[in-house]
Amino acid sequence: MSYRQGVLYNPKQETFCQLVVHQKKTPAQAFKAARGGGGVPIGVQSAKQMMQLGPVAARISTLQEQAAKRAELSYEGIIREIHEEARLARTAGQHSAAMKGWELLGRELEKMFTQHTVIDHNIEFKNMSEEQLRSFILSQLAELELDGETTIDGKAVEIKEIAGPG
């Protein structure tokens, strides 16, 4: 087994994973840094080979999931804290502080409703063949990074590919 309490046994591989995930290094940069002044980690000759090692790929995936969870929790926590502080400030009669809190929350709400991708609707769908239309829709979904599962009109939808007629 290559793990010890969630950490890779090979310290150079663990360093590589940490650099890729937490310091946002490219695999090539992380590989070079993980090698340090010493030799190549366990016979691996390149960053590409390192990324393809099962334990390394699994560790990177785990680290990315943990980082995403921390970011989500901290963002939600900050929003919740600002809301609570604004409410308490208003209750205490500190109207200036309350307004600042509501202003910060308003900015976040504005981002939530204004940061979106617009698909150009000026395309002549009528002149497209069914295959061209299917290709266009898939390219738009890929551009929006809507692969796997998403929600459309409140319903979970799995996007694999658009099936042709019957």
Phi, psi and omega in degrees: 000142186262001183247152173221103183051048176081002182244140178293144178294323181279114184296330179289322177293319178297317177300315178304310181299315181298319180294318180296315186276307189273331180254006175054039176278150172290157178305321180296317179295317180295321180298314180297316181292322181293327178292328181058221179271352185274197183279187181279135181295121173041052173072005180277130187260347184209165177297323180298316178296322179298316181295334183273350176294129182308307181297324180292313179299318179295318180295318178298317179299315179298314180297320179295318178298317179297318180295319179296320180294318178297317181296318180296314181295319182290322179295311179299319180296319179295315179299315179299318181294317178299317179299313180296316180295321178296319179295316179295320179298318179296317180297324181277000180081013179267077189294326179296314179295320179298316180297322178296318177298315180294326178296316179298318178295321178298320178297319179294319177297320179299316178300318182299325184263348182249341180271095180211166180261133179258129176266131181293117182266009181272023181267142180279088179293329183299327184271001181269143172286169180298320179294320178295318179296316179300316179297317179298314182297316179297322179293323178293320178296319179295319179297324179278359182058039177262077175240158183084238183243140177216178179242129177233123183051041176079004181246135178290130181230132176263125182257112176247297176199159181271120184284148176283179181296139177016000000 
